[in-house]
Amino acid sequence: MMLPLAIPWTICSLLFLLAVIGSSIRAQMDFNRLTSEGVAVPGLITQLKIYDTHDTDNNSTIYYVYYRYTASVQGEKRTLEHYDSVSKSVYNSFRVGENADIIYAASDPQLSMLKAHFSPPNPWTPILASTGILLFTGSGLAMTIFGFQPIGRFLRLRSKGLFAQAVIFDRWEKIDSEGITYYVAYAFKVSSPETGKKIISNAQQSIQAYKKLKIGEKVRVRFLPDNPQICQMTDFYW
């Protein structure tokens, strides 16, 4: 069943989506604060770092600029340190030990940014990221719904199903990369005033039924009278 995988998949996708949205909102709020109450001061570049990510799916480089500046904190001058993740061009424009203009928020001096890097957040970044995550979330929801269908059928069969005697006419194994899946096929007769008598056949996945039942043996099944194709062996489930 897909259900054990689908639920964690969906939850993780939603958490990533909330994280992206939250990060985007915070970035915009920080930019607005620095715009409305920013204080420009000279700073000093203390360190430059490049972080490379190399894996089979994605190669990316992140550029960090570390800096030191003096700000007014509760009426006192204090030296603070911070860093920015910047573009390659901004990174290459700095050297360790050089001066750089810094902007910090008057109400929160810890909130700061290199003036050379000060710009509105890219609105397309959260949109593209959210679109991709929504696709993963949608696939997770689809798997969750699909995973609940057998449970829904089982409950309907338990509450509204009728019994019939079926005959096993086939059994087989299916081997793939995930392992071996065992099936048995059975057929039974139903009758109704509208359609008369007809034979219903179905194949059911069940390792227990495969091991116990042989072709020609009889087994009890339960079916929905309004849709006999929805049926299940009563002693063997998934």
C-alpha positions, -999 to 999 in steps of 0.1 A, spaced: 0 0 0 11 35 -7 -4 50 25 26 45 48 48 65 23 21 90 12 14 105 46 50 113 56 56 125 20 27 150 22 36 162 57 72 168 47 62 186 16 38 209 35 65 216 61 90 226 33 63 248 18 56 265 51 94 270 56 98 286 21 68 309 27 80 318 62 116 325 49 102 347 21 80 367 45 109 372 69 133 383 41 107 409 30 101 421 65 138 425 72 142 445 39 113 467 49 128 474 83 162 482 69 146 505 44 125 524 70 150 526 99 183 516 85 215 533 98 245 533 75 279 528 92 314 518 81 324 482 86 353 458 81 354 426 60 368 399 83 364 367 63 354 354 29 341 319 25 329 297 -4 307 267 2 305 242 -26 278 215 -27 286 186 -50 261 157 -54 247 138 -82 215 159 -85 227 195 -79 260 214 -79 259 249 -64 282 274 -49 273 298 -20 294 329 -13 297 342 22 311 376 33 317 381 71 320 416 85 323 436 117 306 469 125 299 493 154 263 500 163 244 519 190 228 493 213 207 509 241 227 540 239 261 523 240 285 516 211 291 479 206 310 459 180 289 433 162 297 407 137 275 392 110 277 376 75 258 378 43 252 352 15 259 372 -16 263 368 -54 296 359 -69 301 395 -83 295 410 -48 318 384 -33 346 392 -57 344 429 -50 356 425 -14 389 417 2 396 407 38 407 438 58 389 462 35 362 487 46 326 482 36 294 501 41 269 483 64 233 491 71 217 480 103 182 484 118 181 511 146 156 490 166 176 458 162 213 464 155 218 426 150 197 429 118 222 441 92 233 438 56 261 448 33 251 480 15 265 465 -17 241 435 -13 211 456 -1 182 450 -25 146 437 -24 142 400 -22 136 383 -56 99 376 -57 103 348 -82 124 327 -58 96 318 -34 71 314 -63 93 289 -81 102 271 -50 66 269 -38 54 257 -72 79 228 -71 69 220 -35 32 222 -43 37 196 -71 53 172 -45 25 180 -20 -1 173 -47 15 140 -56 16 131 -19 -21 140 -15 -29 119 -45 -10 89 -30 -28 94 3 -62 94 -13 -53 64 -34 -39 47 -3 -72 52 16 -93 37 -12 -87 0 -1 -97 10 34 -128 27 21 -137 -4 0 -131 -26 30 -154 -6 53 -182 -5 26 -179 -43 21 -181 -48 59 -212 -27 62 -231 -33 30 -215 -64 14 -233 -97 6 -216 -131 7 -210 -155 -22 -190 -186 -28 -162 -182 -53 -138 -206 -71 -101 -201 -74 -92 -203 -111 -56 -189 -112 -27 -179 -90 6 -164 -99 37 -145 -87 49 -111 -100 86 -104 -96 100 -69 -100 126 -46 -84 106 -43 -52 104 -81 -47 77 -107 -52 40 -100 -51 15 -129 -49 -20 -130 -65 -49 -153 -66 -79 -149 -90 -114 -161 -83 -149 -160 -99 -184 -162 -85 -220 -158 -97 -244 -130 -89 -279 -123 -100 -302 -94 -100 -336 -85 -116 -319 -60 -139 -290 -79 -152 -299 -115 -144 -271 -140 -136 -235 -131 -145 -201 -142 -134 -178 -118 -116 -140 -124 -116 -114 -106 -96 -77 -109 -88 -65 -101 -52 -31 -96 -38 -25 -118 -8 5 -140 1 -16 -159 27 -42 -168 1 -15 -177 -24 1 -201 0 -31 -217 12 -54 -219 -18 -51 -240 -49 -68 -238 -82 -103 -252 -80 -107 -246 -43 -137 -227 -30 -135 -195 -10 -161 -172 5 -162 -136 -8 -181 -105 1 -193 -81 -27 -213 -49 -30 -248 -56 -45 -248 -24 -64 -213 -30 -78 -202 -66 -76 -168 -58 -91 -160 -44 -56 -154 -77 -38 -129 -93 -15 -122 -127 0 -135 -126 35 -106 -146 51 -77 -129 32 -71 -92 29 -40 -74 17 
